[in-house]
């Protein structure tokens, strides 16, 4: 049963890797950063943006990176305030 489950995920990651050219370890590493990282921390957000930029081959300007971070931080504050009521 566990073997079938692992086989499924191995095949899944292989398909993703073939389509995106991003390997399983990189995907898991990024997911872990997102899950365990402090997304209210600007340095963490910059690292994630940089990683995604490298993975996708899309350049993110400093201005665009700043705007993304500003938007995420604003949204996080808004959700935190919403949860208080």
C-alpha positions in Angstrom: 0.0 0.0 0.0 2.7 2.5 1.0 4.8 1.4 -2.0 1.9 2.2 -4.4 1.5 5.6 -2.7 5.2 6.4 -3.1 5.1 5.1 -6.7 2.3 7.5 -7.4 4.2 10.5 -6.1 7.4 9.5 -7.9 5.5 9.4 -11.1 3.8 12.7 -10.3 7.1 14.4 -9.6 8.6 12.9 -12.7 5.8 14.4 -14.8 6.2 17.8 -13.2 10.0 17.6 -13.7 9.6 16.7 -17.4 7.2 19.6 -18.0 8.9 22.3 -15.8 12.6 21.1 -15.8 12.4 21.6 -12.0 13.5 18.6 -9.9 11.6 17.0 -7.0 14.1 18.2 -4.4 13.8 21.8 -5.5 10.0 21.6 -5.4 10.0 20.1 -2.0 12.6 22.6 -0.7 10.5 25.5 -2.0 7.3 24.0 -0.5 9.1 23.6 2.8 10.3 27.2 2.7 6.8 28.4 2.1 5.2 26.2 4.7 7.8 26.8 7.5 9.0 30.2 6.5 7.8 33.4 8.0 5.9 35.0 5.1 5.8 38.2 7.1 9.6 38.4 6.9 10.9 40.4 4.0 14.1 38.4 3.7 12.1 35.1 3.4 9.8 36.6 0.8 12.8 37.9 -1.3 14.4 34.5 -1.1 11.2 32.8 -2.4 10.8 35.4 -5.2 14.4 34.9 -6.2 14.0 31.1 -6.2 10.8 31.3 -8.3 12.4 33.8 -10.7 15.4 31.4 -11.2 13.2 28.4 -11.6 10.9 30.0 -14.2 13.6 31.9 -16.0 11.7 35.1 -15.6 13.6 38.2 -14.4 11.9 40.1 -11.6 13.0 43.7 -11.3 13.8 45.3 -7.9 10.7 47.5 -8.3 8.5 44.5 -9.1 9.9 42.5 -6.2 9.3 45.4 -3.8 5.7 45.6 -5.1 5.1 41.9 -4.6 6.5 42.0 -1.1 4.4 45.1 -0.3 1.2 43.4 -1.5 1.9 40.2 0.4 2.7 42.1 3.6 -0.4 44.3 3.3 -2.6 41.2 2.7 -1.2 39.4 5.7 -1.9 42.4 7.9 -5.5 42.7 6.5 -6.2 39.0 7.2 -4.7 39.3 10.7 -7.0 42.2 11.5 -10.0 40.4 9.9 -9.4 37.4 12.2 -9.6 39.6 15.3 -13.3 40.2 14.8 
